[in-house]
Structure formats: C-alpha cells, structure tokens
Amino acid sequence: MKLSCVWNEKMQFDAKTGAHSVRMDAKSPIGNDSGPSPKQLLLASICGCTAMDVAALMRKHKQSMERFEVEADAELTEGSYPVVFKKIHLIFRLAGTLNTETVNEAVKLSQTKFCGVTAMVSKAVPVSYSIEINGQVVGQGEAKFNF
C-alpha cells in the first residue's frame, strides 16, 4: 500500500493514493478548515473499516438494514504535546428488521478479529463501543485483538 501527502502553500495537504485524493487542513489560524484534520481522518478510517465489516456480515446473514452509521467520539489529552486520543468510543446505530444477536456478533467480530484499523489504534488507546438498534442500546464492549 502506498500513499503520499502533497503540500500546497495554504497549509493544506492532499493525501493521494492511486486515482483518489483527500484534502487535509487545520482550523484557523494555522489553516483554512477546508478539509478534515489528520486526527479526524483517523477516526473516519476506524469508522469506515468497522462499518464495512459489519455491513458485509449483515449482508451475509441476510439482515435487512434500513439505516446504518458508526459514530466515533474521541477524548483528547490536555496540557501537553503531542495531543493524542485518550480513549475512543464507537456507537453503531442500525435501523431495520434486525436480529439483535446477529448484530452484536457482527460488531464483536469486527472489533476483535476483522477491523485492521481498530486493531492498530487499540494498541495505543482503548476503544470501546455500544450498539443501538432502532434507538435502543442492545450491546456494548471493548476492542480486544489477540496478537
């Protein structure tokens, strides 16, 4: 896997891989807030990776999802540099006619076996999760990978 970050004079960086590009920027006064920050993209990577796992497992088990989103809530360290994530909590929100056990197992598998991004990040910061189906909390846990 190869990726490059190319700087422009506005303090923005474009991450490029193959035919794809993502602009990164910082908030004022450093940048112009024209794109997500690198930390925001890391959270997006966690959400995207685990969401793809869960969606694939839902499809495999013929679960009828009407809506699915993963939200990441990260707490940052304060008072010293570098500012890093202190802990991350993922909220899996699904809607539809879904089997609770199947959803819980799919999320657990993603957060303990399949999601490579969570696996890497969880070595440095604790990652927890909760699961909501049709607005009701039906499960929770922690990312724990065996290496």
C-alpha positions as CSV (number, residue, x, y, z in Angstrom):
1,M,0.0,0.0,0.0
2,K,1.4,3.4,-1.0
3,L,0.1,6.9,-0.3
4,S,1.7,10.4,-0.5
5,C,0.8,13.7,1.2
6,V,1.5,16.7,-1.0
7,W,1.7,20.2,0.5
8,N,0.3,23.3,-1.0
9,E,1.0,26.9,0.0
10,K,-2.2,27.2,2.0
11,M,-1.0,24.7,4.7
12,Q,-3.2,22.0,3.2
13,F,-2.1,18.5,2.3
14,D,-3.7,16.3,-0.3
15,A,-3.3,12.6,0.5
16,K,-3.1,10.7,-2.8
17,T,-3.3,7.0,-3.5
18,G,-4.0,5.8,-7.0
19,A,-6.8,7.8,-8.5
20,H,-8.1,9.0,-5.1
21,S,-7.3,12.2,-3.2
22,V,-8.4,13.6,0.2
23,R,-7.6,17.1,1.3
24,M,-6.4,17.6,4.9
25,D,-6.4,21.0,6.6
26,A,-6.3,22.6,10.0
27,K,-8.5,25.2,11.6
28,S,-7.6,28.8,11.7
29,P,-5.1,30.4,12.4
30,I,-3.0,27.5,11.0
31,G,-5.2,26.5,8.2
32,N,-8.5,27.4,6.4
33,D,-10.6,24.4,7.7
34,S,-11.1,23.3,4.1
35,G,-10.9,19.6,4.9
36,P,-10.8,17.2,7.8
37,S,-7.7,17.1,10.1
38,P,-5.4,14.1,10.2
39,K,-6.9,13.1,13.5
40,Q,-10.4,13.3,12.1
41,L,-9.4,11.2,9.1
42,L,-8.0,8.6,11.5
43,L,-11.4,8.4,13.2
44,A,-13.1,8.2,9.8
45,S,-10.8,5.3,8.9
46,I,-11.8,3.4,12.1
47,C,-15.5,4.1,11.4
48,G,-15.2,3.1,7.7
49,C,-13.2,-0.1,8.4
50,T,-15.5,-1.4,11.1
51,A,-18.7,-0.3,9.2
52,M,-17.6,-2.3,6.1
53,D,-17.0,-5.4,8.2
54,V,-20.4,-5.1,9.9
55,A,-22.3,-4.3,6.6
56,A,-20.7,-7.3,4.9
57,L,-21.7,-9.6,7.8
58,M,-25.2,-8.2,7.8
59,R,-25.5,-9.0,4.1
60,K,-24.0,-12.5,4.6
61,H,-26.7,-13.1,7.3
62,K,-29.5,-11.6,5.2
63,Q,-30.3,-8.9,7.7
64,S,-32.5,-6.1,6.4
65,M,-30.8,-2.8,7.3
66,E,-32.7,0.4,6.6
67,R,-30.0,2.7,8.0
68,F,-26.5,2.2,9.4
69,E,-24.0,4.6,10.8
70,V,-20.9,4.5,13.0
71,E,-20.1,7.5,15.1
72,A,-16.7,8.0,16.8
73,D,-16.3,10.0,19.9
74,A,-12.7,10.6,20.9
75,E,-11.4,12.2,24.1
76,L,-8.1,14.1,23.6
77,T,-5.3,14.5,26.1
78,E,-4.8,18.0,27.5
79,G,-2.0,20.1,28.9
80,S,1.0,18.7,26.9
81,Y,2.1,17.9,23.5
82,P,1.5,15.9,21.4
83,V,-2.2,16.0,21.8
84,V,-3.4,12.4,21.3
85,F,-6.5,10.3,21.7
86,K,-7.0,9.3,25.3
87,K,-9.9,7.0,24.5
88,I,-12.3,6.3,21.7
89,H,-15.9,5.2,21.8
90,L,-17.7,3.9,18.8
91,I,-21.5,4.0,18.5
92,F,-23.0,1.6,16.0
93,R,-26.5,2.8,15.0
94,L,-28.7,0.5,12.9
95,A,-32.3,0.5,12.0
96,G,-34.5,-2.1,10.3
97,T,-35.8,-5.6,11.0
98,L,-32.6,-7.0,12.6
99,N,-31.7,-9.9,14.8
100,T,-30.1,-8.4,17.9
101,E,-27.7,-11.4,18.4
102,T,-26.6,-11.3,14.8
103,V,-25.8,-7.6,15.0
104,N,-24.0,-7.9,18.3
105,E,-21.9,-10.8,17.0
106,A,-21.1,-8.9,13.8
107,V,-19.8,-5.9,15.7
108,K,-17.9,-8.1,18.2
109,L,-16.2,-9.9,15.3
110,S,-15.2,-6.6,13.7
111,Q,-13.9,-5.2,17.0
112,T,-12.0,-8.4,18.0
113,K,-10.9,-10.1,14.7
114,F,-11.5,-8.2,11.4
115,C,-11.0,-4.4,11.6
116,G,-7.3,-3.8,11.0
117,V,-7.6,-0.1,11.7
118,T,-9.2,-0.6,15.1
119,A,-6.6,-3.3,15.8
120,M,-3.7,-0.9,15.1
121,V,-5.2,2.0,17.0
122,S,-6.3,-0.1,20.0
123,K,-2.7,-0.9,20.7
124,A,-2.2,2.7,21.7
125,V,-5.6,3.8,23.0
126,P,-8.6,2.0,24.5
127,V,-11.5,1.6,22.0
128,S,-15.0,0.8,23.4
129,Y,-18.3,0.5,21.6
130,S,-22.0,0.5,22.0
131,I,-24.7,-0.8,19.7
132,E,-28.1,0.7,19.0
133,I,-30.9,-0.9,17.0
134,N,-33.9,1.2,16.3
135,G,-32.9,3.7,19.0
136,Q,-32.4,1.0,21.7
137,V,-29.0,0.2,23.2
138,V,-28.6,-3.6,22.7
139,G,-24.9,-4.2,23.3
140,Q,-21.5,-2.9,24.3
141,G,-18.0,-4.0,24.5
142,E,-14.3,-3.2,24.0
143,A,-12.0,-3.7,21.0
144,K,-9.7,-6.6,22.0
145,F,-7.4,-8.2,19.5
146,N,-5.2,-11.2,20.1
147,F,-1.8,-10.7,18.5
